[in-house]
Amino acid sequence: LFKASAVDDAKRQIVKGIRYILEVEISRTMCRKRGNTDDLNNCSFQTDSLLREVKMRYAKRFVCTRSLTAASAA
C-alpha cells in the first residue's frame, strides 16, 4: 500500500464552492493490501532501498460545496 509522504503544494480557489488542488508525493509502505489496513498511520514506510525508491506525484482537484436547507418549524 501507498500513503502520502509529503504534500508538495496545496492551493484553494473560490469558485461555486471551494476548489482544492493538492500535489502530494506518495511512497510505498510496509503494509500489505490483505492485512489490517484500517489505519494507514500504523503503516511505516519501506526500509528496503529498492522498494523505497518508488515515489509518484499525484495531483487532485476537487470542489467542496455546501448547501443549506431550511429547517422546518415545529
PQR file with spaces between the fields and no chain letter, atoms N, CA, C, O and H, PARSE charges and radii, in Angstrom:
ATOM       1  N    LEU     1       0.827   -1.183    0.000 -0.4000 1.5000
ATOM       2  CA   LEU     1       0.000    0.000    0.000 -0.0000 2.0000
ATOM       3  C    LEU     1       0.870    1.244    0.000  0.5500 1.7000
ATOM       4  O    LEU     1       2.025    1.222    0.424 -0.5500 1.4000
ATOM       5  N    PHE     2       0.298    2.299   -0.474 -0.4000 1.5000
ATOM       6  CA   PHE     2       0.989    3.579   -0.534 -0.0000 2.0000
ATOM       7  C    PHE     2       0.279    4.578    0.370  0.5500 1.7000
ATOM       8  O    PHE     2      -0.924    4.467    0.607 -0.5500 1.4000
ATOM       9  H    PHE     2      -0.641    2.317   -0.818  0.4000 1.0000
ATOM      10  N    LYS     3       1.021    5.545    0.869 -0.4000 1.5000
ATOM      11  CA   LYS     3       0.411    6.650    1.604 -0.0000 2.0000
ATOM      12  C    LYS     3       1.215    7.912    1.328  0.5500 1.7000
ATOM      13  O    LYS     3       2.348    7.859    0.849 -0.5500 1.4000
ATOM      14  H    LYS     3       1.999    5.635    0.676  0.4000 1.0000
ATOM      15  N    ALA     4       0.611    9.025    1.637 -0.4000 1.5000
ATOM      16  CA   ALA     4       1.263   10.309    1.378 -0.0000 2.0000
ATOM      17  C    ALA     4       2.516   10.439    2.236  0.5500 1.7000
ATOM      18  O    ALA     4       2.481   10.220    3.447 -0.5500 1.4000
ATOM      19  H    ALA     4      -0.309    9.067    2.027  0.4000 1.0000
ATOM      20  N    SER     5       3.616   10.795    1.595 -0.4000 1.5000
ATOM      21  CA   SER     5       4.862   11.016    2.328 -0.0000 2.0000
ATOM      22  C    SER     5       5.200   12.505    2.409  0.5500 1.7000
ATOM      23  O    SER     5       5.982   12.919    3.265 -0.5500 1.4000
ATOM      24  H    SER     5       3.645   10.972    0.612  0.4000 1.0000
ATOM      25  N    ALA     6       4.619   13.302    1.529 -0.4000 1.5000
ATOM      26  CA   ALA     6       4.857   14.749    1.552 -0.0000 2.0000
ATOM      27  C    ALA     6       3.756   15.452    0.772  0.5500 1.7000
ATOM      28  O    ALA     6       3.253   14.935   -0.226 -0.5500 1.4000
ATOM      29  H    ALA     6       3.984   12.966    0.833  0.4000 1.0000
ATOM      30  N    VAL     7       3.393   16.632    1.243 -0.4000 1.5000
ATOM      31  CA   VAL     7       2.478   17.500    0.498 -0.0000 2.0000
ATOM      32  C    VAL     7       3.351   18.582   -0.121  0.5500 1.7000
ATOM      33  O    VAL     7       3.904   19.427    0.582 -0.5500 1.4000
ATOM      34  H    VAL     7       3.801   17.052    2.053  0.4000 1.0000
ATOM      35  N    ASP     8       3.468   18.546   -1.444 -0.4000 1.5000
ATOM      36  CA   ASP     8       4.344   19.489   -2.138 -0.0000 2.0000
ATOM      37  C    ASP     8       3.686   20.841   -2.369  0.5500 1.7000
ATOM      38  O    ASP     8       4.352   21.876   -2.346 -0.5500 1.4000
ATOM      39  H    ASP     8       3.019   17.859   -2.015  0.4000 1.0000
ATOM      40  N    ASP     9       2.375   20.830   -2.591 -0.4000 1.5000
ATOM      41  CA   ASP     9       1.679   22.081   -2.874 -0.0000 2.0000
ATOM      42  C    ASP     9       0.206   21.914   -2.542  0.5500 1.7000
ATOM      43  O    ASP     9      -0.372   20.851   -2.768 -0.5500 1.4000
ATOM      44  H    ASP     9       1.834   19.990   -2.609  0.4000 1.0000
ATOM      45  N    ALA    10      -0.390   22.947   -2.015 -0.4000 1.5000
ATOM      46  CA   ALA    10      -1.824   22.944   -1.727 -0.0000 2.0000
ATOM      47  C    ALA    10      -2.360   24.335   -2.042  0.5500 1.7000
ATOM      48  O    ALA    10      -1.839   25.340   -1.558 -0.5500 1.4000
ATOM      49  H    ALA    10       0.079   23.811   -1.831  0.4000 1.0000
ATOM      50  N    LYS    11      -3.395   24.376   -2.852 -0.4000 1.5000
ATOM      51  CA   LYS    11      -3.999   25.655   -3.235 -0.0000 2.0000
ATOM      52  C    LYS    11      -5.500   25.561   -3.068  0.5500 1.7000
ATOM      53  O    LYS    11      -6.079   24.475   -3.087 -0.5500 1.4000
ATOM      54  H    LYS    11      -3.818   23.560   -3.246  0.4000 1.0000
ATOM      55  N    ARG    12      -6.114   26.708   -2.904 -0.4000 1.5000
ATOM      56  CA   ARG    12      -7.572   26.740   -2.846 -0.0000 2.0000
ATOM      57  C    ARG    12      -8.035   27.888   -3.717  0.5500 1.7000
ATOM      58  O    ARG    12      -7.416   28.951   -3.762 -0.5500 1.4000
ATOM      59  H    ARG    12      -5.643   27.590   -2.888  0.4000 1.0000
ATOM      60  N    GLN    13      -9.136   27.652   -4.406 -0.4000 1.5000
ATOM      61  CA   GLN    13      -9.689   28.652   -5.308 -0.0000 2.0000
ATOM      62  C    GLN    13     -11.173   28.755   -5.011  0.5500 1.7000
ATOM      63  O    GLN    13     -11.878   27.749   -4.938 -0.5500 1.4000
ATOM      64  H    GLN    13      -9.639   26.789   -4.369  0.4000 1.0000
ATOM      65  N    ILE    14     -11.638   29.983   -4.842 -0.4000 1.5000
ATOM      66  CA   ILE    14     -13.056   30.206   -4.586 -0.0000 2.0000
ATOM      67  C    ILE    14     -13.768   30.279   -5.926  0.5500 1.7000
ATOM      68  O    ILE    14     -13.521   31.186   -6.721 -0.5500 1.4000
ATOM      69  H    ILE    14     -11.066   30.800   -4.902  0.4000 1.0000
ATOM      70  N    VAL    15     -14.633   29.344   -6.167 -0.4000 1.5000
ATOM      71  CA   VAL    15     -15.493   29.327   -7.347 -0.0000 2.0000
ATOM      72  C    VAL    15     -16.892   29.066   -6.805  0.5500 1.7000
ATOM      73  O    VAL    15     -17.213   29.542   -5.716 -0.5500 1.4000
ATOM      74  H    VAL    15     -14.834   28.607   -5.522  0.4000 1.0000
ATOM      75  N    LYS    16     -17.712   28.352   -7.501 -0.4000 1.5000
ATOM      76  CA   LYS    16     -19.009   27.957   -6.945 -0.0000 2.0000
ATOM      77  C    LYS    16     -18.721   26.843   -5.949  0.5500 1.7000
ATOM      78  O    LYS    16     -18.774   25.661   -6.290 -0.5500 1.4000
ATOM      79  H    LYS    16     -17.451   27.965   -8.385  0.4000 1.0000
ATOM      80  N    GLY    17     -18.421   27.225   -4.737 -0.4000 1.5000
ATOM      81  CA   GLY    17     -17.867   26.307   -3.752 -0.0000 2.0000
ATOM      82  C    GLY    17     -16.385   26.618   -3.629  0.5500 1.7000
ATOM      83  O    GLY    17     -15.943   27.691   -4.038 -0.5500 1.4000
ATOM      84  H    GLY    17     -18.377   28.185   -4.461  0.4000 1.0000
ATOM      85  N    ILE    18     -15.630   25.713   -3.083 -0.4000 1.5000
ATOM      86  CA   ILE    18     -14.187   25.890   -2.948 -0.0000 2.0000
ATOM      87  C    ILE    18     -13.495   24.761   -3.699  0.5500 1.7000
ATOM      88  O    ILE    18     -13.797   23.586   -3.487 -0.5500 1.4000
ATOM      89  H    ILE    18     -15.990   24.841   -2.750  0.4000 1.0000
ATOM      90  N    ARG    19     -12.568   25.123   -4.575 -0.4000 1.5000
ATOM      91  CA   ARG    19     -11.797   24.120   -5.322 -0.0000 2.0000
ATOM      92  C    ARG    19     -10.436   23.983   -4.651  0.5500 1.7000
ATOM      93  O    ARG    19      -9.719   24.967   -4.465 -0.5500 1.4000
ATOM      94  H    ARG    19     -12.322   26.077   -4.747  0.4000 1.0000
ATOM      95  N    TYR    20     -10.096   22.766   -4.296 -0.4000 1.5000
ATOM      96  CA   TYR    20      -8.797   22.472   -3.709 -0.0000 2.0000
ATOM      97  C    TYR    20      -7.936   21.760   -4.740  0.5500 1.7000
ATOM      98  O    TYR    20      -8.408   20.870   -5.447 -0.5500 1.4000
ATOM      99  H    TYR    20     -10.678   21.967   -4.447  0.4000 1.0000
ATOM     100  N    ILE    21      -6.685   22.150   -4.820 -0.4000 1.5000
ATOM     101  CA   ILE    21      -5.731   21.498   -5.710 -0.0000 2.0000
ATOM     102  C    ILE    21      -4.560   21.048   -4.836  0.5500 1.7000
ATOM     103  O    ILE    21      -3.827   21.873   -4.290 -0.5500 1.4000
ATOM     104  H    ILE    21      -6.301   22.873   -4.246  0.4000 1.0000
ATOM     105  N    LEU    22      -4.396   19.741   -4.714 -0.4000 1.5000
ATOM     106  CA   LEU    22      -3.348   19.180   -3.867 -0.0000 2.0000
ATOM     107  C    LEU    22      -2.328   18.451   -4.727  0.5500 1.7000
ATOM     108  O    LEU    22      -2.688   17.695   -5.629 -0.5500 1.4000
ATOM     109  H    LEU    22      -4.992   19.071   -5.158  0.4000 1.0000
ATOM     110  N    GLU    23      -1.071   18.681   -4.445 -0.4000 1.5000
ATOM     111  CA   GLU    23       0.003   17.935   -5.089 -0.0000 2.0000
ATOM     112  C    GLU    23       0.730   17.178   -3.983  0.5500 1.7000
ATOM     113  O    GLU    23       1.374   17.774   -3.120 -0.5500 1.4000
ATOM     114  H    GLU    23      -0.779   19.295   -3.712  0.4000 1.0000
ATOM     115  N    VAL    24       0.614   15.853   -4.026 -0.4000 1.5000
ATOM     116  CA   VAL    24       1.080   15.005   -2.936 -0.0000 2.0000
ATOM     117  C    VAL    24       2.073   13.983   -3.470  0.5500 1.7000
ATOM     118  O    VAL    24       1.891   13.440   -4.559 -0.5500 1.4000
ATOM     119  H    VAL    24       0.090   15.368   -4.726  0.4000 1.0000
ATOM     120  N    GLU    25       3.119   13.725   -2.701 -0.4000 1.5000
ATOM     121  CA   GLU    25       4.072   12.675   -3.029 -0.0000 2.0000
ATOM     122  C    GLU    25       3.662   11.436   -2.237  0.5500 1.7000
ATOM     123  O    GLU    25       3.456   11.518   -1.027 -0.5500 1.4000
ATOM     124  H    GLU    25       3.266   14.167   -1.816  0.4000 1.0000
ATOM     125  N    ILE    26       3.542   10.290   -2.906 -0.4000 1.5000
ATOM     126  CA   ILE    26       3.164    9.074   -2.198 -0.0000 2.0000
ATOM     127  C    ILE    26       4.295    8.060   -2.284  0.5500 1.7000
ATOM     128  O    ILE    26       5.017    7.992   -3.279 -0.5500 1.4000
ATOM     129  H    ILE    26       3.709   10.223   -3.890  0.4000 1.0000
ATOM     130  N    SER    27       4.433    7.272   -1.219 -0.4000 1.5000
ATOM     131  CA   SER    27       5.503    6.282   -1.144 -0.0000 2.0000
ATOM     132  C    SER    27       4.951    4.954   -0.649  0.5500 1.7000
ATOM     133  O    SER    27       3.902    4.903   -0.007 -0.5500 1.4000
ATOM     134  H    SER    27       3.846    7.327   -0.411  0.4000 1.0000
ATOM     135  N    ARG    28       5.665    3.888   -0.953 -0.4000 1.5000
ATOM     136  CA   ARG    28       5.260    2.530   -0.579 -0.0000 2.0000
ATOM     137  C    ARG    28       5.440    2.317    0.932  0.5500 1.7000
ATOM     138  O    ARG    28       6.416    2.781    1.522 -0.5500 1.4000
ATOM     139  H    ARG    28       6.517    3.929   -1.475  0.4000 1.0000
ATOM     140  N    THR    29       4.488    1.612    1.542 -0.4000 1.5000
ATOM     141  CA   THR    29       4.574    1.286    2.965 -0.0000 2.0000
ATOM     142  C    THR    29       4.900   -0.190    3.143  0.5500 1.7000
ATOM     143  O    THR    29       4.981   -0.948    2.177 -0.5500 1.4000
ATOM     144  H    THR    29       3.696    1.235    1.062  0.4000 1.0000
ATOM     145  N    MET    30       5.084   -0.580    4.397 -0.4000 1.5000
ATOM     146  CA   MET    30       5.348   -1.979    4.745 -0.0000 2.0000
ATOM     147  C    MET    30       4.054   -2.788    4.802  0.5500 1.7000
ATOM     148  O    MET    30       4.109   -4.018    4.811 -0.5500 1.4000
ATOM     149  H    MET    30       5.018    0.035    5.183  0.4000 1.0000
ATOM     150  N    CYS    31       2.900   -2.137    4.842 -0.4000 1.5000
ATOM     151  CA   CYS    31       1.616   -2.832    4.981 -0.0000 2.0000
ATOM     152  C    CYS    31       1.222   -3.524    3.682  0.5500 1.7000
ATOM     153  O    CYS    31       1.523   -3.053    2.586 -0.5500 1.4000
ATOM     154  H    CYS    31       2.855   -1.138    4.835  0.4000 1.0000
ATOM     155  N    ARG    32       0.554   -4.633    3.837 -0.4000 1.5000
ATOM     156  CA   ARG    32       0.048   -5.372    2.681 -0.0000 2.0000
ATOM     157  C    ARG    32      -1.425   -5.056    2.489  0.5500 1.7000
ATOM     158  O    ARG    32      -2.127   -4.685    3.430 -0.5500 1.4000
ATOM     159  H    ARG    32       0.310   -5.015    4.728  0.4000 1.0000
ATOM     160  N    LYS    33      -1.873   -5.209    1.265 -0.4000 1.5000
ATOM     161  CA   LYS    33      -3.260   -4.922    0.921 -0.0000 2.0000
ATOM     162  C    LYS    33      -4.227   -5.822    1.690  0.5500 1.7000
ATOM     163  O    LYS    33      -5.310   -5.384    2.079 -0.5500 1.4000
ATOM     164  H    LYS    33      -1.303   -5.510    0.501  0.4000 1.0000
ATOM     165  N    ARG    34      -3.845   -7.054    1.904 -0.4000 1.5000
ATOM     166  CA   ARG    34      -4.726   -8.017    2.567 -0.0000 2.0000
ATOM     167  C    ARG    34      -4.666   -7.939    4.083  0.5500 1.7000
ATOM     168  O    ARG    34      -5.469   -8.585    4.756 -0.5500 1.4000
ATOM     169  H    ARG    34      -2.966   -7.410    1.588  0.4000 1.0000
ATOM     170  N    GLY    35      -3.758   -7.182    4.631 -0.4000 1.5000
ATOM     171  CA   GLY    35      -3.622   -7.088    6.079 -0.0000 2.0000
ATOM     172  C    GLY    35      -4.642   -6.134    6.672  0.5500 1.7000
ATOM     173  O    GLY    35      -5.560   -5.680    5.988 -0.5500 1.4000
ATOM     174  H    GLY    35      -3.106   -6.657    4.084  0.4000 1.0000
ATOM     175  N    ASN    36      -4.473   -5.838    7.939 -0.4000 1.5000
ATOM     176  CA   ASN    36      -5.346   -4.889    8.625 -0.0000 2.0000
ATOM     177  C    ASN    36      -4.909   -3.479    8.253  0.5500 1.7000
ATOM     178  O    ASN    36      -3.936   -2.960    8.802 -0.5500 1.4000
ATOM     179  H    ASN    36      -3.728   -6.206    8.495  0.4000 1.0000
ATOM     180  N    THR    37      -5.614   -2.872    7.338 -0.4000 1.5000
ATOM     181  CA   THR    37      -5.218   -1.555    6.823 -0.0000 2.0000
ATOM     182  C    THR    37      -6.233   -0.486    7.182  0.5500 1.7000
ATOM     183  O    THR    37      -6.419    0.476    6.438 -0.5500 1.4000
ATOM     184  H    THR    37      -6.404   -3.293    6.892  0.4000 1.0000
ATOM     185  N    ASP    38      -6.891   -0.652    8.324 -0.4000 1.5000
ATOM     186  CA   ASP    38      -7.885    0.335    8.735 -0.0000 2.0000
ATOM     187  C    ASP    38      -7.249    1.693    9.004  0.5500 1.7000
ATOM     188  O    ASP    38      -7.872    2.727    8.767 -0.5500 1.4000
ATOM     189  H    ASP    38      -6.740   -1.434    8.929  0.4000 1.0000
ATOM     190  N    ASP    39      -6.022    1.698    9.494 -0.4000 1.5000
ATOM     191  CA   ASP    39      -5.369    2.952    9.846 -0.0000 2.0000
ATOM     192  C    ASP    39      -3.979    3.001    9.212  0.5500 1.7000
ATOM     193  O    ASP    39      -3.057    2.334    9.681 -0.5500 1.4000
ATOM     194  H    ASP    39      -5.516    0.858    9.687  0.4000 1.0000
ATOM     195  N    LEU    40      -3.832    3.782    8.157 -0.4000 1.5000
ATOM     196  CA   LEU    40      -2.533    3.889    7.477 -0.0000 2.0000
ATOM     197  C    LEU    40      -1.477    4.564    8.340  0.5500 1.7000
ATOM     198  O    LEU    40      -0.287    4.478    8.035 -0.5500 1.4000
ATOM     199  H    LEU    40      -4.581    4.324    7.776  0.4000 1.0000
ATOM     200  N    ASN    41      -1.891    5.239    9.418 -0.4000 1.5000
ATOM     201  CA   ASN    41      -0.907    5.843   10.313 -0.0000 2.0000
ATOM     202  C    ASN    41      -0.039    4.785   10.976  0.5500 1.7000
ATOM     203  O    ASN    41       1.077    5.080   11.405 -0.5500 1.4000
ATOM     204  H    ASN    41      -2.857    5.309    9.666  0.4000 1.0000
ATOM     205  N    ASN    42      -0.541    3.549   11.066 -0.4000 1.5000
ATOM     206  CA   ASN    42       0.229    2.458   11.667 -0.0000 2.0000
ATOM     207  C    ASN    42       1.145    1.768   10.662  0.5500 1.7000
ATOM     208  O    ASN    42       1.873    0.848   11.034 -0.5500 1.4000
ATOM     209  H    ASN    42      -1.447    3.309   10.718  0.4000 1.0000
ATOM     210  N    CYS    43       1.127    2.185    9.415 -0.4000 1.5000
ATOM     211  CA   CYS    43       1.973    1.592    8.373 -0.0000 2.0000
ATOM     212  C    CYS    43       3.223    2.454    8.185  0.5500 1.7000
ATOM     213  O    CYS    43       3.130    3.624    7.813 -0.5500 1.4000
ATOM     214  H    CYS    43       0.536    2.933    9.113  0.4000 1.0000
ATOM     215  N    SER    44       4.378    1.871    8.442 -0.4000 1.5000
ATOM     216  CA   SER    44       5.620    2.625    8.246 -0.0000 2.0000
ATOM     217  C    SER    44       6.064    2.508    6.786  0.5500 1.7000
ATOM     218  O    SER    44       5.646    1.601    6.066 -0.5500 1.4000
ATOM     219  H    SER    44       4.454    0.920    8.744  0.4000 1.0000
ATOM     220  N    PHE    45       6.911    3.435    6.368 -0.4000 1.5000
ATOM     221  CA   PHE    45       7.411    3.417    5.001 -0.0000 2.0000
ATOM     222  C    PHE    45       8.444    2.307    4.838  0.5500 1.7000
ATOM     223  O    PHE    45       9.061    1.878    5.813 -0.5500 1.4000
ATOM     224  H    PHE    45       7.251    4.172    6.952  0.4000 1.0000
ATOM     225  N    GLN    46       8.628    1.847    3.613 -0.4000 1.5000
ATOM     226  CA   GLN    46       9.581    0.781    3.305 -0.0000 2.0000
ATOM     227  C    GLN    46      10.990    1.181    3.740  0.5500 1.7000
ATOM     228  O    GLN    46      11.387    2.340    3.619 -0.5500 1.4000
ATOM     229  H    GLN    46       8.126    2.195    2.821  0.4000 1.0000
ATOM     230  N    THR    47      11.726    0.213    4.242 -0.4000 1.5000
ATOM     231  CA   THR    47      13.118    0.461    4.621 -0.0000 2.0000
ATOM     232  C    THR    47      14.085   -0.069    3.569  0.5500 1.7000
ATOM     233  O    THR    47      15.227    0.387    3.499 -0.5500 1.4000
ATOM     234  H    THR    47      11.403   -0.729    4.340  0.4000 1.0000
ATOM     235  N    ASP    48      13.651   -1.018    2.755 -0.4000 1.5000
ATOM     236  CA   ASP    48      14.485   -1.570    1.678 -0.0000 2.0000
ATOM     237  C    ASP    48      14.700   -0.485    0.626  0.5500 1.7000
ATOM     238  O    ASP    48      13.739    0.092    0.117 -0.5500 1.4000
ATOM     239  H    ASP    48      12.724   -1.389    2.811  0.4000 1.0000
ATOM     240  N    SER    49      15.963   -0.210    0.305 -0.4000 1.5000
ATOM     241  CA   SER    49      16.263    0.911   -0.600 -0.0000 2.0000
ATOM     242  C    SER    49      15.650    0.735   -1.987  0.5500 1.7000
ATOM     243  O    SER    49      15.260    1.721   -2.612 -0.5500 1.4000
ATOM     244  H    SER    49      16.744   -0.679    0.719  0.4000 1.0000
ATOM     245  N    LEU    50      15.558   -0.506   -2.484 -0.4000 1.5000
ATOM     246  CA   LEU    50      14.959   -0.722   -3.804 -0.0000 2.0000
ATOM     247  C    LEU    50      13.462   -0.433   -3.790  0.5500 1.7000
ATOM     248  O    LEU    50      12.938    0.150   -4.739 -0.5500 1.4000
ATOM     249  H    LEU    50      15.876   -1.307   -1.976  0.4000 1.0000
ATOM     250  N    LEU    51      12.782   -0.827   -2.746 -0.4000 1.5000
ATOM     251  CA   LEU    51      11.337   -0.597   -2.661 -0.0000 2.0000
ATOM     252  C    LEU    51      11.010    0.836   -2.261  0.5500 1.7000
ATOM     253  O    LEU    51       9.951    1.358   -2.611 -0.5500 1.4000
ATOM     254  H    LEU    51      13.208   -1.301   -1.975  0.4000 1.0000
ATOM     255  N    ARG    52      11.912    1.464   -1.533 -0.4000 1.5000
ATOM     256  CA   ARG    52      11.678    2.818   -1.050 -0.0000 2.0000
ATOM     257  C    ARG    52      11.732    3.842   -2.178  0.5500 1.7000
ATOM     258  O    ARG    52      11.150    4.920   -2.054 -0.5500 1.4000
ATOM     259  H    ARG    52      12.772    1.039   -1.249  0.4000 1.0000
ATOM     260  N    GLU    53      12.416    3.530   -3.269 -0.4000 1.5000
ATOM     261  CA   GLU    53      12.609    4.479   -4.362 -0.0000 2.0000
ATOM     262  C    GLU    53      11.330    4.848   -5.106  0.5500 1.7000
ATOM     263  O    GLU    53      11.309    5.848   -5.824 -0.5500 1.4000
ATOM     264  H    GLU    53      12.888    2.654   -3.370  0.4000 1.0000
ATOM     265  N    VAL    54      10.273    4.073   -4.953 -0.4000 1.5000
ATOM     266  CA   VAL    54       9.041    4.325   -5.703 -0.0000 2.0000
ATOM     267  C    VAL    54       8.343    5.547   -5.119  0.5500 1.7000
ATOM     268  O    VAL    54       7.820    5.504   -4.005 -0.5500 1.4000
ATOM     269  H    VAL    54      10.290    3.261   -4.369  0.4000 1.0000
ATOM     270  N    LYS    55       8.342    6.627   -5.877 -0.4000 1.5000
ATOM     271  CA   LYS    55       7.631    7.837   -5.468 -0.0000 2.0000
ATOM     272  C    LYS    55       6.891    8.368   -6.673  0.5500 1.7000
ATOM     273  O    LYS    55       7.420    8.382   -7.785 -0.5500 1.4000
ATOM     274  H    LYS    55       8.767    6.662   -6.782  0.4000 1.0000
ATOM     275  N    MET    56       5.688    8.796   -6.452 -0.4000 1.5000
ATOM     276  CA   MET    56       4.880    9.346   -7.529 -0.0000 2.0000
ATOM     277  C    MET    56       4.329   10.688   -7.082  0.5500 1.7000
ATOM     278  O    MET    56       4.078   10.905   -5.897 -0.5500 1.4000
ATOM     279  H    MET    56       5.259    8.784   -5.549  0.4000 1.0000
ATOM     280  N    ARG    57       4.150   11.558   -8.012 -0.4000 1.5000
ATOM     281  CA   ARG    57       3.483   12.829   -7.719 -0.0000 2.0000
ATOM     282  C    ARG    57       2.039   12.681   -8.149  0.5500 1.7000
ATOM     283  O    ARG    57       1.753   12.188   -9.240 -0.5500 1.4000
ATOM     284  H    ARG    57       4.354   11.381   -8.975  0.4000 1.0000
ATOM     285  N    TYR    58       1.153   13.100   -7.308 -0.4000 1.5000
ATOM     286  CA   TYR    58      -0.271   12.927   -7.546 -0.0000 2.0000
ATOM     287  C    TYR    58      -0.945   14.268   -7.337  0.5500 1.7000
ATOM     288  O    TYR    58      -0.840   14.862   -6.263 -0.5500 1.4000
ATOM     289  H    TYR    58       1.385   13.500   -6.422  0.4000 1.0000
ATOM     290  N    ALA    59      -1.627   14.739   -8.346 -0.4000 1.5000
ATOM     291  CA   ALA    59      -2.358   15.999   -8.232 -0.0000 2.0000
ATOM     292  C    ALA    59      -3.846   15.700   -8.279  0.5500 1.7000
ATOM     293  O    ALA    59      -4.308   14.969   -9.156 -0.5500 1.4000
ATOM     294  H    ALA    59      -1.712   14.257   -9.217  0.4000 1.0000
ATOM     295  N    LYS    60      -4.588   16.254   -7.355 -0.4000 1.5000
ATOM     296  CA   LYS    60      -6.027   16.007   -7.281 -0.0000 2.0000
ATOM     297  C    LYS    60      -6.740   17.341   -7.147  0.5500 1.7000
ATOM     298  O    LYS    60      -6.367   18.187   -6.334 -0.5500 1.4000
ATOM     299  H    LYS    60      -4.213   16.848   -6.643  0.4000 1.0000
ATOM     300  N    ARG    61      -7.758   17.506   -7.950 -0.4000 1.5000
ATOM     301  CA   ARG    61      -8.596   18.704   -7.868 -0.0000 2.0000
ATOM     302  C    ARG    61      -9.985   18.278   -7.447  0.5500 1.7000
ATOM     303  O    ARG    61     -10.541   17.328   -7.998 -0.5500 1.4000
ATOM     304  H    ARG    61      -8.060   16.819   -8.610  0.4000 1.0000
ATOM     305  N    PHE    62     -10.540   18.959   -6.494 -0.4000 1.5000
ATOM     306  CA   PHE    62     -11.911   18.658   -6.116 -0.0000 2.0000
ATOM     307  C    PHE    62     -12.590   19.919   -5.617  0.5500 1.7000
ATOM     308  O    PHE    62     -11.942   20.854   -5.147 -0.5500 1.4000
ATOM     309  H    PHE    62     -10.088   19.731   -6.046  0.4000 1.0000
ATOM     310  N    VAL    63     -13.899   19.923   -5.728 -0.4000 1.5000
ATOM     311  CA   VAL    63     -14.705   21.080   -5.343 -0.0000 2.0000
ATOM     312  C    VAL    63     -15.588   20.678   -4.178  0.5500 1.7000
ATOM     313  O    VAL    63     -16.300   19.676   -4.241 -0.5500 1.4000
ATOM     314  H    VAL    63     -14.426   19.163   -6.109  0.4000 1.0000
ATOM     315  N    CYS    64     -15.537   21.461   -3.121 -0.4000 1.5000
ATOM     316  CA   CYS    64     -16.419   21.251   -1.974 -0.0000 2.0000
ATOM     317  C    CYS    64     -17.527   22.286   -2.043  0.5500 1.7000
ATOM     318  O    CYS    64     -17.263   23.482   -2.162 -0.5500 1.4000
ATOM     319  H    CYS    64     -14.958   22.274   -3.070  0.4000 1.0000
ATOM     320  N    THR    65     -18.736   21.836   -1.968 -0.4000 1.5000
ATOM     321  CA   THR    65     -19.863   22.762   -1.939 -0.0000 2.0000
ATOM     322  C    THR    65     -20.707   22.461   -0.724  0.5500 1.7000
ATOM     323  O    THR    65     -20.821   21.312   -0.296 -0.5500 1.4000
ATOM     324  H    THR    65     -18.951   20.864   -1.871  0.4000 1.0000
ATOM     325  N    ARG    66     -21.287   23.484   -0.184 -0.4000 1.5000
ATOM     326  CA   ARG    66     -22.198   23.325    0.942 -0.0000 2.0000
ATOM     327  C    ARG    66     -23.533   23.906    0.546  0.5500 1.7000
ATOM     328  O    ARG    66     -23.604   24.973   -0.063 -0.5500 1.4000
ATOM     329  H    ARG    66     -21.195   24.418   -0.532  0.4000 1.0000
ATOM     330  N    SER    67     -24.574   23.208    0.889 -0.4000 1.5000
ATOM     331  CA   SER    67     -25.893   23.774    0.639 -0.0000 2.0000
ATOM     332  C    SER    67     -26.660   23.781    1.949  0.5500 1.7000
ATOM     333  O    SER    67     -26.617   22.821    2.718 -0.5500 1.4000
ATOM     334  H    SER    67     -24.516   22.341    1.384  0.4000 1.0000
ATOM     335  N    LEU    68     -27.347   24.856    2.184 -0.4000 1.5000
ATOM     336  CA   LEU    68     -28.150   24.997    3.390 -0.0000 2.0000
ATOM     337  C    LEU    68     -29.600   24.704    3.052  0.5500 1.7000
ATOM     338  O    LEU    68     -30.118   25.156    2.031 -0.5500 1.4000
ATOM     339  H    LEU    68     -27.382   25.636    1.559  0.4000 1.0000
ATOM     340  N    THR    69     -30.233   23.961    3.899 -0.4000 1.5000
ATOM     341  CA   THR    69     -31.657   23.692    3.715 -0.0000 2.0000
ATOM     342  C    THR    69     -32.407   24.302    4.878  0.5500 1.7000
ATOM     343  O    THR    69     -31.911   24.342    6.004 -0.5500 1.4000
ATOM     344  H    THR    69     -29.812   23.594    4.729  0.4000 1.0000
ATOM     345  N    ALA    70     -33.588   24.768    4.599 -0.4000 1.5000
ATOM     346  CA   ALA    70     -34.402   25.393    5.639 -0.0000 2.0000
ATOM     347  C    ALA    70     -34.913   24.317    6.585  0.5500 1.7000
ATOM     348  O    ALA    70     -35.412   23.278    6.153 -0.5500 1.4000
ATOM     349  H    ALA    70     -33.991   24.736    3.684  0.4000 1.0000
ATOM     350  N    ALA    71     -34.785   24.577    7.871 -0.4000 1.5000
ATOM     351  CA   ALA    71     -35.295   23.638    8.873 -0.0000 2.0000
ATOM     352  C    ALA    71     -36.781   23.902    9.053  0.5500 1.7000
ATOM     353  O    ALA    71     -37.214   25.053    9.097 -0.5500 1.4000
ATOM     354  H    ALA    71     -34.380   25.421    8.222  0.4000 1.0000
ATOM     355  N    SER    72     -37.545   22.851    9.154 -0.4000 1.5000
ATOM     356  CA   SER    72     -38.990   23.031    9.330 -0.0000 2.0000
ATOM     357  C    SER    72     -39.286   23.410   10.773  0.5500 1.7000
ATOM     358  O    SER    72     -38.701   22.857   11.704 -0.5500 1.4000
ATOM     359  H    SER    72     -37.193   21.916    9.119  0.4000 1.0000
ATOM     360  N    ALA    73     -40.181   24.340   10.946 -0.4000 1.5000
ATOM     361  CA   ALA    73     -40.555   24.808   12.285 -0.0000 2.0000
ATOM     362  C    ALA    73     -41.476   23.787   12.935  0.5500 1.7000
ATOM     363  O    ALA    73     -42.373   23.245   12.290 -0.5500 1.4000
ATOM     364  H    ALA    73     -40.657   24.790   10.190  0.4000 1.0000
ATOM     365  N    ALA    74     -41.244   23.528   14.228 -0.4000 1.5000
ATOM     366  CA   ALA    74     -42.069   22.545   14.939 -0.0000 2.0000
ATOM     367  C    ALA    74     -43.186   23.199   15.690  0.5500 1.7000
ATOM     368  O    ALA    74     -43.975   22.515   16.342 -0.5500 1.4000
ATOM     369  H    ALA    74     -40.514   23.969   14.752  0.4000 1.0000
